[in-house]
């Protein structure tokens, strides 16, 4: 019997060990890390810099704006072709529907060796038939080459404007990514605070249920706590859904699958430009796309005036002409000529001069616009600089107030556990904590918004 009992004990011990091993395999990965922790570790940690790089590489709006730069480059190549000879081929074919009669009176062509030509009235008739002419012309512009050069330079300036507009689009996407990232950080902080509130209310609920069983608290008090707990849990669910929606929007900005899961990384607490307003102004004036576009528009207006002024230059070039009426009898079959072509509008009643004045006024207008743009950029930067400073100070004050209320709530909670205070006092303190938390979340929202606006006003890529 003892031997049988010992054998059964060994079998039971072996089976228990095997079950434990299987359970361990189900709850851990191959390297012994718990599956839940391994899942968290496998989720991508997305830094702000990585998000910006992915957006610049994959965002579809940037790719659309990039096509405008390629279009401008094609325009430059098209204008450059105007420097080279121009070749034209023209073929004319027709057939007479009715005969052509030409009457030549006697002696109409004058005397030849004392004899009038023709000696009598003549009637020349052409029979209806098909006839064809061929024109081949080559023209090399000379004086127009300067005008073509100006057009090429103007097209290059237009390309610079397209590139700056592409850069502006990149900045807008960068700002959108930052806005989304900062909003996610804010929502994440709100979610963590809501989860802490749920944990605290769960503890209060357990204590209150115990007091109801001990007849030291009433049932309606326990029900009130449960209602608060349910409301807090609803807030957690709402924030989780909001967080997921914001992640999908950020994934869309990054040009990747919206279902890609990731976690956020911390961002630097402050920027160097926050500490020095003069440095921030220099950065904005050097980087803001509006200023660079205004300068490019001035260059465009200058080239437009130079192109208009070049209209005073006569059109002069070398022209070659080949003419062949190859189906008409009596005409030469080939005519070749080489010479020059000159076209000059001598008098235009001041038309070109008025257009020159218009281009000059456009230059002055763009210069004034650039000065106004620079002023508005500085005003915008200074405003956001001050708002960020105020938001940071407000966040610090709200954070201190929140920590003070949290510590006070812990004290009242311990007093409630020890039955040294009433549930109503604890609920009052919880309401104060909720109000303080709401003020902190508002301050946090103001801070992230102010920071995003300040970074946008800097105009950095």
C-alpha positions as CSV (number, residue, x, y, z in Angstrom):
1,X,0.0,0.0,0.0
2,X,2.8,2.4,0.9
3,X,4.5,1.6,-2.5
4,X,1.2,2.2,-4.4
5,X,0.6,5.5,-2.5
6,X,4.2,6.7,-3.3
7,X,3.8,5.8,-7.0
8,X,0.5,7.8,-7.2
9,X,2.1,10.7,-5.5
10,X,4.9,10.8,-8.1
11,X,2.5,10.7,-11.0
12,X,0.4,13.5,-9.5
13,X,3.6,15.6,-9.0
14,X,4.7,15.0,-12.5
15,X,1.3,16.0,-14.0
16,X,1.2,19.1,-11.9
17,X,4.7,20.1,-13.1
18,X,3.7,19.5,-16.7
19,X,0.5,21.6,-16.4
20,X,2.5,24.4,-14.8
21,X,5.0,24.3,-17.7
22,X,2.2,24.5,-20.2
23,X,0.6,27.4,-18.4
24,X,3.9,29.2,-18.3
25,X,4.3,28.7,-22.0
26,X,0.9,30.2,-22.6
27,X,1.6,33.3,-20.5
28,X,5.2,34.0,-21.5
29,X,7.2,34.3,-24.7
30,X,10.3,32.2,-25.6
31,X,12.7,34.4,-23.6
32,X,10.6,34.3,-20.5
33,X,9.0,37.8,-20.8
34,X,5.3,37.9,-20.0
35,X,3.2,38.1,-23.1
36,X,1.5,41.3,-22.0
37,X,4.8,43.0,-21.4
38,X,6.2,41.6,-24.6
39,X,3.1,43.0,-26.5
40,X,3.8,46.4,-25.0
41,X,7.4,46.2,-25.9
42,X,6.6,45.3,-29.5
43,X,4.5,48.5,-30.0
44,X,6.4,51.1,-31.9
45,X,7.6,54.1,-29.8
46,X,7.1,57.1,-32.1
47,X,9.1,60.1,-31.4
48,X,8.2,63.5,-32.7
49,X,11.2,63.6,-34.9
50,X,10.4,60.2,-36.4
51,X,6.8,61.4,-37.0
52,X,8.0,64.5,-38.8
53,X,10.4,62.5,-41.0
54,X,7.8,60.0,-42.0
55,X,5.3,62.7,-42.8
56,X,7.9,64.6,-45.0
57,X,8.6,61.3,-46.9
58,X,5.1,59.8,-47.3
59,X,2.5,62.6,-47.0
60,X,0.4,62.7,-50.1
61,X,-0.2,66.5,-50.0
62,X,3.5,67.0,-50.2
63,X,3.8,64.7,-53.2
64,X,1.1,66.7,-54.9
65,X,2.9,70.0,-54.3
66,X,6.1,68.5,-55.6
67,X,4.5,68.1,-59.0
68,X,4.3,71.9,-59.3
69,X,8.1,72.1,-59.0
70,X,8.5,69.5,-61.8
71,X,6.0,71.5,-63.9
72,X,8.0,74.7,-63.4
73,X,11.2,72.8,-64.4
74,X,9.4,71.7,-67.6
75,X,8.5,75.3,-68.4
76,X,12.2,76.3,-68.1
77,X,13.2,73.6,-70.6
78,X,10.4,74.7,-72.9
79,X,11.5,78.3,-72.9
80,X,15.2,77.4,-73.6
81,X,14.2,75.8,-76.9
82,X,13.3,79.2,-78.2
83,X,17.1,79.9,-78.6
84,X,17.4,77.4,-81.4
85,X,16.4,77.7,-85.1
86,X,12.8,77.4,-86.0
87,X,11.8,75.1,-88.9
88,X,8.5,75.3,-90.7
89,X,7.1,73.2,-93.5
90,X,3.9,74.2,-95.3
91,X,2.3,72.3,-98.2
92,X,-0.6,73.8,-100.2
93,X,-2.7,71.8,-102.5
94,X,-5.8,72.8,-104.5
95,X,-7.7,72.3,-107.7
96,X,-9.5,74.8,-109.8
97,X,-13.3,74.4,-110.0
98,X,-13.6,76.6,-113.1
99,X,-11.1,77.6,-115.8
100,X,-9.2,80.9,-115.5
101,X,-9.2,83.1,-118.7
102,X,-6.6,85.8,-119.1
103,X,-6.9,88.2,-122.0
104,X,-3.8,90.0,-123.2
105,X,-4.5,92.9,-125.6
106,X,-2.3,93.5,-128.6
107,X,1.0,95.2,-127.6
108,X,0.3,95.1,-123.9
109,X,3.8,93.6,-123.2
110,X,5.5,96.4,-125.1
111,X,7.8,96.4,-128.2
112,X,10.5,93.8,-128.7
113,X,13.0,94.6,-131.5
114,X,10.5,97.1,-132.9
115,X,7.6,94.6,-132.8
116,X,4.7,94.9,-130.4
117,X,4.1,91.9,-128.2
118,X,1.8,90.3,-128.6
119,X,1.1,91.1,-132.2
120,X,-2.6,90.4,-131.7
121,X,-5.1,89.9,-128.9
122,X,-4.4,86.7,-127.0
123,X,-6.7,84.7,-124.7
124,X,-5.0,82.3,-122.3
125,X,-7.1,79.6,-120.6
126,X,-6.0,77.2,-117.8
127,X,-7.7,73.9,-117.6
128,X,-9.0,72.9,-114.1
129,X,-6.5,70.5,-112.5
130,X,-4.8,69.8,-109.2
131,X,-1.8,72.0,-108.2
132,X,0.5,72.0,-105.1
133,X,3.0,74.3,-103.5
134,X,5.7,73.6,-100.9
135,X,7.2,76.1,-98.5
136,X,10.2,75.2,-96.2
137,X,11.5,77.9,-93.9
138,X,14.2,78.1,-91.3
139,X,14.7,81.1,-89.0
140,X,17.4,81.7,-86.5
141,X,16.5,84.5,-84.0
142,X,19.4,86.8,-83.1
143,X,18.1,90.0,-81.4
144,X,15.4,87.9,-79.7
145,X,18.0,85.8,-77.8
146,X,18.3,88.5,-75.1
147,X,14.5,88.3,-74.6
148,X,14.7,84.5,-74.5
149,X,17.4,84.8,-71.8
150,X,15.2,87.0,-69.7
151,X,12.3,84.6,-70.1
152,X,14.5,81.7,-69.0
153,X,15.6,83.7,-65.9
154,X,12.0,84.6,-65.2
155,X,11.0,80.9,-65.4
156,X,13.8,80.0,-63.0
157,X,12.4,82.5,-60.5
158,X,9.0,81.0,-60.9
159,X,10.5,77.6,-60.2
160,X,12.0,79.1,-57.0
161,X,8.5,80.3,-56.0
162,X,7.1,76.8,-56.7
163,X,9.9,75.3,-54.5
164,X,9.1,77.8,-51.8
165,X,5.4,76.9,-52.0
166,X,6.5,73.2,-51.7
167,X,8.5,74.2,-48.6
168,X,5.5,76.0,-47.2
169,X,3.4,72.9,-47.8
170,X,6.0,70.8,-45.9
171,X,5.9,73.3,-43.1
172,X,2.1,73.1,-42.9
173,X,2.3,69.3,-42.7
174,X,5.0,69.7,-40.0
175,X,2.7,71.9,-38.1
176,X,-0.2,69.5,-38.5
177,X,1.9,66.6,-37.2
178,X,3.1,68.7,-34.2
179,X,-0.5,69.7,-33.5
180,X,-1.6,66.1,-33.6
181,X,1.3,64.9,-31.6
182,X,0.8,67.5,-28.9
183,X,-2.9,66.8,-28.8
184,X,-2.2,63.1,-28.4
185,X,0.1,63.9,-25.5
186,X,-2.6,66.0,-23.9
187,X,-5.2,63.3,-24.4
188,X,-2.8,60.7,-23.0
189,X,-2.2,62.8,-19.9
190,X,-6.0,63.2,-19.5
191,X,-6.5,59.4,-19.9
192,X,-3.9,58.7,-17.2
193,X,-5.5,61.2,-14.8
194,X,-8.9,59.6,-15.5
195,X,-7.5,56.1,-14.8
196,X,-6.1,57.3,-11.5
197,X,-9.5,58.7,-10.6
198,X,-11.1,55.4,-11.4
199,X,-8.6,53.6,-9.1
200,X,-9.3,56.1,-6.3
201,X,-13.1,55.7,-6.7
202,X,-12.8,51.9,-6.7
203,X,-11.0,52.1,-3.4
204,X,-13.7,54.4,-2.0
205,X,-16.3,52.0,-3.3
206,X,-14.8,49.0,-1.6
207,X,-14.5,50.9,1.7
208,X,-18.1,52.2,1.5
209,X,-19.4,48.7,0.7
210,X,-17.6,47.5,3.8
211,X,-19.1,50.3,5.9
212,X,-22.6,49.4,4.6
213,X,-22.1,45.8,5.7
214,X,-20.9,47.1,9.1
215,X,-24.0,49.4,9.3
216,X,-21.8,52.5,9.6
217,X,-22.8,53.9,6.1
218,X,-26.1,54.0,4.3
219,X,-27.0,52.2,1.1
220,X,-27.7,55.5,-0.8
221,X,-24.2,56.6,0.0
222,X,-22.7,53.4,-1.5
223,X,-25.0,53.9,-4.6
224,X,-23.7,57.5,-5.0
225,X,-20.1,56.3,-5.0
226,X,-20.9,53.7,-7.6
227,X,-22.6,56.3,-9.8
228,X,-19.4,58.4,-9.5
229,X,-17.3,55.4,-10.4
230,X,-19.5,54.6,-13.4
231,X,-19.2,58.2,-14.7
232,X,-15.4,58.0,-14.2
233,X,-15.2,54.7,-16.1
234,X,-17.3,56.3,-18.9
235,X,-14.8,59.1,-19.1
236,X,-11.9,56.6,-19.4
237,X,-13.7,54.9,-22.3
238,X,-14.4,58.2,-24.0
239,X,-10.8,59.2,-23.7
240,X,-9.6,55.9,-25.0
241,X,-11.8,56.2,-28.1
242,X,-10.6,59.8,-28.6
243,X,-7.0,58.7,-28.3
244,X,-7.5,56.0,-30.9
245,X,-9.2,58.4,-33.3
246,X,-6.3,60.9,-32.9
247,X,-3.8,58.1,-33.6
248,X,-5.6,57.2,-36.8
249,X,-5.5,60.9,-37.9
250,X,-1.8,61.1,-37.1
251,X,-1.1,57.8,-39.1
252,X,-3.0,59.4,-42.0
253,X,-0.7,62.5,-41.9
254,X,2.3,60.2,-41.9
255,X,1.0,58.5,-45.0
256,X,0.8,55.0,-43.5
257,X,-1.8,52.5,-42.5
258,X,-4.2,54.2,-40.1
259,X,-4.3,50.9,-38.0
260,X,-0.6,51.1,-37.2
261,X,-0.2,51.0,-33.4
262,X,2.3,53.1,-31.6
263,X,3.2,54.8,-28.3
264,X,4.3,58.4,-27.8
265,X,7.7,59.5,-26.6
266,X,8.4,62.5,-24.5
267,X,9.3,65.8,-26.1
268,X,11.9,68.4,-25.0
269,X,10.5,70.5,-22.2
270,X,11.5,73.8,-23.8
271,X,13.0,75.3,-27.0
272,X,16.0,77.6,-27.2
273,X,14.0,80.3,-28.9
274,X,11.6,80.4,-25.9
275,X,14.4,82.0,-23.8
276,X,15.5,84.7,-26.3
277,X,13.0,86.8,-28.1
278,X,15.6,88.4,-30.4
279,X,16.9,84.9,-31.4
280,X,13.3,83.9,-32.2
281,X,12.8,87.0,-34.3
282,X,15.9,86.3,-36.4
283,X,14.9,82.7,-36.8
284,X,11.4,83.6,-38.0
285,X,12.7,86.3,-40.4
286,X,15.2,83.9,-41.9
287,X,12.8,80.9,-42.2
288,X,9.2,82.1,-42.7
289,X,8.0,81.1,-46.2
290,X,5.8,84.2,-46.6
291,X,8.9,86.4,-46.5
292,X,10.8,84.3,-49.0
293,X,7.8,84.2,-51.3
294,X,7.5,88.0,-51.1
295,X,11.1,88.4,-52.1
296,X,10.7,86.0,-55.0
297,X,7.6,87.9,-56.2
298,X,9.8,91.1,-56.3
299,X,12.3,89.3,-58.5
300,X,9.5,88.1,-60.7
301,X,8.2,91.7,-61.1
302,X,11.8,92.9,-61.9
303,X,12.2,90.3,-64.7
304,X,8.7,91.1,-66.0
305,X,9.8,94.8,-66.4
306,X,13.0,93.8,-68.1
307,X,11.1,91.5,-70.5
308,X,8.7,94.4,-71.3
309,X,11.6,96.7,-71.9
310,X,13.2,94.2,-74.3
311,X,10.1,94.7,-76.6
312,X,11.8,97.9,-77.8
313,X,14.5,95.7,-79.5
314,X,13.7,95.0,-83.2
315,X,13.1,91.4,-84.2
316,X,16.2,90.5,-86.3
317,X,17.3,87.1,-87.5
318,X,18.6,85.0,-90.4
319,X,16.0,83.4,-92.6
320,X,16.2,80.6,-95.2
321,X,13.3,80.0,-97.6
322,X,12.7,77.1,-100.0
323,X,9.8,77.4,-102.4
324,X,8.6,74.8,-104.9
325,X,5.5,75.0,-107.1
326,X,6.2,71.5,-108.2
327,X,3.0,70.9,-110.1
328,X,2.6,74.1,-112.0
329,X,4.1,74.1,-115.5
330,X,6.1,77.2,-116.5
331,X,7.2,78.0,-113.0
332,X,10.6,77.2,-111.5
333,X,10.5,73.9,-109.6
334,X,12.9,75.1,-106.8
335,X,13.5,78.5,-105.4
336,X,16.2,78.9,-102.6
337,X,16.8,82.1,-100.7
338,X,19.0,83.1,-97.7
339,X,18.9,86.5,-96.1
340,X,17.8,88.3,-93.0
341,X,14.5,89.4,-91.5
342,X,13.8,92.6,-89.6
343,X,10.7,93.7,-87.9
344,X,10.5,96.9,-86.0
345,X,7.4,98.7,-84.7
346,X,8.5,102.3,-85.1
347,X,5.6,104.0,-83.3
348,X,3.1,102.5,-80.9
349,X,1.6,105.7,-79.4
350,X,3.2,105.1,-76.0
351,X,1.8,101.5,-75.6
352,X,5.2,100.0,-74.5
353,X,5.9,102.9,-72.2
354,X,2.6,102.5,-70.3
355,X,3.2,98.8,-69.9
356,X,6.7,99.6,-68.5
357,X,5.1,102.0,-66.0
358,X,2.7,99.2,-65.0
359,X,5.5,96.8,-64.4
360,X,7.4,99.4,-62.3
361,X,4.4,100.0,-60.1
362,X,4.1,96.2,-59.6
363,X,7.7,96.2,-58.3
364,X,6.9,98.9,-55.8
365,X,3.8,97.2,-54.7
366,X,5.6,93.9,-54.1
367,X,8.3,95.7,-52.1
368,X,5.7,97.3,-49.9
369,X,4.1,93.9,-49.5
370,X,7.3,92.4,-48.4
371,X,7.9,95.1,-45.7
372,X,4.3,94.5,-44.5
373,X,4.9,90.8,-44.4
374,X,8.0,91.1,-42.3
375,X,6.2,93.3,-39.8
376,X,3.3,90.9,-39.6
377,X,5.7,88.0,-39.1
378,X,7.4,89.8,-36.1
379,X,4.0,90.7,-34.6
380,X,2.8,87.1,-34.9
381,X,6.0,85.7,-33.4
382,X,6.0,88.2,-30.5
383,X,2.3,87.4,-29.7
384,X,2.9,83.6,-29.7
385,X,6.1,84.1,-27.7
386,X,4.2,85.9,-24.9
387,X,1.3,83.4,-25.0
388,X,3.7,80.5,-24.7
389,X,5.3,82.1,-21.7
390,X,1.9,82.7,-20.1
391,X,0.8,79.2,-20.8
392,X,3.9,77.7,-19.3
393,X,3.5,79.8,-16.1
394,X,-0.2,78.8,-16.0
395,X,0.7,75.1,-16.4
396,X,3.2,75.3,-13.6
397,X,0.6,77.0,-11.2
398,X,-2.0,74.4,-12.2
399,X,0.4,71.5,-11.7
400,X,1.3,72.7,-8.2
401,X,-2.4,73.2,-7.3
402,X,-3.2,69.7,-8.6
403,X,-0.4,68.2,-6.5
404,X,-1.6,70.0,-3.4
405,X,-5.1,68.8,-3.9
406,X,-3.9,65.3,-4.5
407,X,-2.0,65.2,-1.3
408,X,-5.0,66.6,0.6
409,X,-7.3,64.0,-1.0
410,X,-4.9,61.2,0.2
411,X,-5.1,62.6,3.7
412,X,-8.9,62.7,3.7
413,X,-9.0,59.2,2.1
414,X,-6.9,57.8,4.9
415,X,-9.1,59.6,7.5
416,X,-12.1,58.0,5.8
417,X,-10.5,54.6,6.0
418,X,-9.9,55.1,9.7
419,X,-13.5,56.4,10.1
420,X,-12.1,59.8,11.2
421,X,-14.2,61.7,8.7
422,X,-17.5,61.5,6.9
423,X,-18.1,60.3,3.3
424,X,-19.5,63.8,2.5
425,X,-16.2,65.3,3.4
426,X,-14.4,62.9,1.2
427,X,-16.8,63.6,-1.7
428,X,-16.3,67.3,-1.3
429,X,-12.6,66.8,-1.5
430,X,-13.0,64.6,-4.5
431,X,-15.1,67.3,-6.2
432,X,-12.3,69.8,-5.4
433,X,-9.8,67.4,-6.9
434,X,-11.9,67.0,-10.0
435,X,-12.1,70.7,-10.4
436,X,-8.4,71.2,-9.9
437,X,-7.7,68.4,-12.4
438,X,-10.0,70.0,-15.0
439,X,-8.1,73.3,-14.5
440,X,-4.8,71.5,-15.0
441,X,-6.0,69.8,-18.1
442,X,-7.2,73.1,-19.5
443,X,-3.8,74.6,-18.6
444,X,-2.1,71.7,-20.3
445,X,-4.2,72.1,-23.4
446,X,-3.4,75.9,-23.5
447,X,0.3,75.0,-23.2
448,X,0.5,72.5,-26.0
449,X,-1.6,74.8,-28.2
450,X,0.6,77.8,-27.5
451,X,3.8,75.7,-28.1
452,X,2.5,74.5,-31.5
453,X,1.6,78.0,-32.5
454,X,5.0,79.3,-31.4
455,X,6.8,76.6,-33.4
456,X,4.7,77.4,-36.4
457,X,5.5,81.1,-36.1
458,X,9.2,80.3,-36.2
459,X,8.8,78.8,-39.7
460,X,11.4,76.1,-39.3
461,X,11.4,73.1,-41.6
